[in-house]
């Protein structure tokens, strides 16, 4: 099972795996439709990864202006891909750092 499938299969649980980074925990909670919990995890992060997830969360929310600000903080361009595709990209990226 690849890392993305592993995270997706863990969504049946009540909480994310303890060994996940905060980045992965935020993405996990977001996929469980708990935007507030995901946002709480990354909102105070100073690193580019937290800013990237923060930007994506504001895209999910529909706040494009705020999303643009956070993409800039992350050193990223706002993508043209769907929210689901970007979520998969984010999970792949942060799972590769976890390994």
ZATOR-743607 format. One record per residue (C-alpha): residue in three letters; x, y, z; chain. Coordinates in pm, whole numbers, plus 50000, padded with zeros to 5 digits. Each point is the difference from the previous one (the first is absolute). Last residue first. Layout:
! residues N
code | east | north | up | unit
ALA | X | Y | Z | A
...
***
This chain:
! residues 99
code | east | north | up | unit
UNK | 50942 | 50827 | 50547 | A
UNK | 49840 | 50314 | 50145 | A
UNK | 50134 | 50230 | 49729 | A
UNK | 49845 | 49783 | 49728 | A
UNK | 49671 | 50002 | 50193 | A
UNK | 50011 | 50382 | 49993 | A
UNK | 50030 | 50019 | 49622 | A
UNK | 49754 | 49722 | 49923 | A
UNK | 49744 | 50152 | 50239 | A
UNK | 50042 | 50345 | 49846 | A
UNK | 49968 | 49866 | 49645 | A
UNK | 49689 | 49802 | 50095 | A
UNK | 49849 | 50311 | 50159 | A
UNK | 50091 | 50195 | 49685 | A
UNK | 49811 | 49750 | 49788 | A
UNK | 49697 | 50020 | 50228 | A
UNK | 50001 | 50381 | 49993 | A
UNK | 50008 | 49993 | 49621 | A
UNK | 50307 | 50113 | 49809 | A
UNK | 50068 | 50359 | 49887 | A
UNK | 50257 | 50050 | 50272 | A
UNK | 50065 | 50317 | 50202 | A
UNK | 50371 | 50054 | 49951 | A
UNK | 50222 | 49891 | 50286 | A
UNK | 50260 | 50165 | 50226 | A
UNK | 49803 | 49890 | 50308 | A
UNK | 49940 | 50361 | 50106 | A
UNK | 49876 | 50072 | 49646 | A
UNK | 49766 | 49702 | 50017 | A
UNK | 49879 | 50142 | 50333 | A
UNK | 49913 | 50340 | 49850 | A
UNK | 49830 | 49841 | 49700 | A
UNK | 49784 | 49785 | 50231 | A
UNK | 49894 | 50310 | 50194 | A
UNK | 49884 | 50162 | 49678 | A
UNK | 49837 | 49681 | 49873 | A
UNK | 49782 | 49948 | 50307 | A
UNK | 49787 | 49712 | 49867 | A
UNK | 50038 | 49793 | 50317 | A
UNK | 50177 | 49725 | 49806 | A
UNK | 50229 | 50266 | 49853 | A
UNK | 50062 | 50121 | 50356 | A
UNK | 50097 | 49644 | 50096 | A
UNK | 50240 | 49984 | 49703 | A
UNK | 50175 | 50316 | 50117 | A
UNK | 50035 | 49863 | 50354 | A
UNK | 50142 | 49678 | 49856 | A
UNK | 50262 | 50202 | 49811 | A
UNK | 50067 | 50224 | 50301 | A
UNK | 50055 | 49697 | 50222 | A
UNK | 50247 | 49862 | 49747 | A
UNK | 50181 | 50335 | 49965 | A
UNK | 50081 | 50007 | 50374 | A
UNK | 49866 | 50257 | 50246 | A
UNK | 49715 | 49788 | 50129 | A
UNK | 49741 | 50196 | 50199 | A
UNK | 49706 | 49916 | 49773 | A
UNK | 50108 | 49643 | 49933 | A
UNK | 49838 | 49790 | 50274 | A
UNK | 49706 | 50233 | 50065 | A
UNK | 49913 | 49993 | 49628 | A
UNK | 49972 | 49621 | 49999 | A
UNK | 49780 | 50010 | 50311 | A
UNK | 49780 | 50269 | 49846 | A
UNK | 49971 | 49825 | 49663 | A
UNK | 49868 | 49679 | 50153 | A
UNK | 49868 | 49839 | 49683 | A
UNK | 50181 | 49668 | 50067 | A
UNK | 50225 | 50090 | 49704 | A
UNK | 50094 | 50319 | 50185 | A
UNK | 50078 | 49801 | 50314 | A
UNK | 50244 | 49779 | 49807 | A
UNK | 50159 | 50299 | 49826 | A
UNK | 50059 | 50164 | 50338 | A
UNK | 50138 | 49675 | 50143 | A
UNK | 50231 | 49966 | 49701 | A
UNK | 50147 | 50346 | 50057 | A
UNK | 50018 | 49943 | 50375 | A
UNK | 50220 | 49698 | 49928 | A
UNK | 49842 | 49658 | 50026 | A
UNK | 50131 | 49760 | 50266 | A
UNK | 49684 | 50028 | 50209 | A
UNK | 49782 | 49861 | 49721 | A
UNK | 49708 | 50233 | 49930 | A
UNK | 49694 | 49987 | 50224 | A
UNK | 49665 | 49817 | 50003 | A
UNK | 50113 | 49737 | 49747 | A
UNK | 49839 | 49937 | 49660 | A
UNK | 50224 | 50273 | 49858 | A
UNK | 50298 | 49765 | 50049 | A
UNK | 49926 | 49837 | 49663 | A
UNK | 50055 | 50336 | 49829 | A
UNK | 50336 | 50044 | 50174 | A
UNK | 50115 | 49655 | 49890 | A
UNK | 49871 | 50059 | 49648 | A
UNK | 50216 | 50313 | 49985 | A
UNK | 50301 | 49809 | 50130 | A
UNK | 49978 | 49717 | 49748 | A
UNK | 49856 | 49661 | 50093 | A
***
